[in-house]
């Protein structure tokens, strides 16, 4: 599978993240930086963040009205259910533990002011993408917006 690279304007757009652990928090940070209106559905969150938090388990219908969705729980069945629900609603979805269920992937990203560089291995080697991101971070100068 070859993914089409794209940068999205998520300012004030509704995004749902299912899960509240470390992986979910990383995704939430990027979404908040982009100005998305983030709703988190999870009984617990590993870090307090400025989101709409529904402190409970995921339910069918939780993706209604979302423009993007992310499933980042430690429960494979919940993540698969989120994927199926998103597809039935026409919501693009990223599933943290199943590349084949994703409509999109999130690249490793370097940001310097208005400059952003995205590195992706198509989900096949996140470790390599992270390594390349770190190398880019070490050589890129600060860029003012």
C-alpha positions in Angstrom: 0.0 0.0 0.0 1.3 3.5 -0.9 -0.1 6.4 1.2 -0.7 9.8 -0.3 1.2 12.5 1.8 -1.0 15.4 2.9 -1.0 18.2 5.5 -4.5 18.8 6.9 -6.0 22.0 8.2 -7.7 20.7 11.4 -8.3 24.2 13.0 -11.6 23.9 14.9 -12.4 20.6 13.4 -13.8 17.7 15.6 -11.4 14.8 16.1 -12.0 11.8 18.4 -9.2 9.8 20.1 -10.1 6.6 21.7 -7.6 5.8 24.4 -5.7 7.8 27.1 -2.3 6.2 27.3 1.1 7.3 26.1 0.4 6.6 22.4 -2.9 8.5 22.5 -1.3 11.4 24.3 1.4 11.7 21.6 -1.4 11.9 19.0 -3.4 14.3 21.0 -0.5 16.7 21.4 -0.1 16.9 17.6 -3.8 17.4 17.1 -3.9 20.2 19.7 -0.9 21.9 18.0 -3.0 21.8 14.8 -6.0 23.5 16.5 -8.3 20.5 16.4 -11.2 20.2 18.8 -10.2 16.9 20.5 -12.6 14.6 22.2 -11.0 11.7 24.2 -12.9 8.6 25.1 -11.2 6.6 27.8 -11.8 5.6 31.4 -8.4 7.0 32.3 -5.8 9.5 30.8 -2.1 9.3 31.5 -1.8 13.1 31.3 -4.1 16.0 31.8 -4.8 17.8 28.6 -7.1 20.6 27.3 -9.6 18.2 25.6 -13.2 17.1 25.9 -12.8 14.0 28.0 -15.6 11.4 28.1 -14.4 9.4 31.0 -15.7 6.0 30.0 -15.3 3.1 27.5 -15.9 3.6 23.8 -19.4 3.1 22.6 -20.9 2.8 19.1 -21.9 6.2 17.9 -19.0 8.0 19.6 -17.5 8.9 16.2 -20.7 10.6 14.9 -19.7 14.1 13.7 -16.0 13.5 13.8 -13.8 14.3 10.8 -10.9 12.1 11.9 -10.6 9.3 14.5 -7.8 7.6 16.2 -7.9 4.3 18.1 -4.9 4.0 20.5 -6.1 1.6 23.2 -4.3 -1.5 24.5 -7.4 -3.6 23.6 -7.3 -5.0 20.1 -11.1 -5.6 20.0 -11.9 -2.0 20.9 -9.5 -0.7 18.2 -11.0 -3.0 15.6 -14.5 -1.8 16.6 -13.4 1.8 16.3 -12.0 1.0 12.8 -15.3 -0.7 11.7 -17.5 2.1 13.1 -15.3 4.8 11.4 -15.5 3.1 8.1 -19.3 2.8 8.3 -19.6 6.5 9.0 -17.1 7.6 6.4 -14.7 8.9 9.0 -11.0 8.6 8.2 -9.3 6.5 11.0 -5.9 5.7 12.3 -5.5 2.5 14.3 -2.3 2.4 16.4 -1.9 -1.4 16.3 -3.2 -2.4 12.9 -1.8 -0.8 9.7 -4.2 -2.7 7.5 -7.2 -1.1 9.3 -5.8 2.5 8.8 -7.1 5.0 6.3 -4.1 7.2 7.1 -0.9 7.0 9.0 0.8 9.7 11.0 4.4 10.4 9.9 7.3 11.2 12.2 7.5 15.0 12.1 10.1 17.7 12.6 8.8 21.2 13.1 10.8 24.4 13.1 8.5 27.4 13.1 6.4 27.2 10.0 8.7 24.6 8.5 7.5 21.0 8.8 9.2 17.9 7.5 7.3 14.6 7.6 9.1 11.3 7.4 7.3 8.0 6.7 8.1 4.5 6.0 4.5 3.6 5.2 4.1 2.2 8.7 6.6 -0.5 8.0 9.5 0.8 10.2 8.5 3.4 12.7 11.9 3.0 14.4 13.7 4.1 11.2 11.3 7.1 10.7 12.0 8.2 14.3 15.8 7.8 13.8 15.6 10.0 10.6 13.5 12.6 12.4 16.1 12.8 15.2 18.9 13.3 12.6 16.9 16.0 10.9 16.2 17.7 14.2 19.9 17.8 15.0 20.9 19.6 11.7 18.0 21.9 11.0 18.3 25.5 12.1 15.5 27.4 13.8 13.1 28.9 11.2 11.0 31.9 12.2 7.4 32.0 10.9 
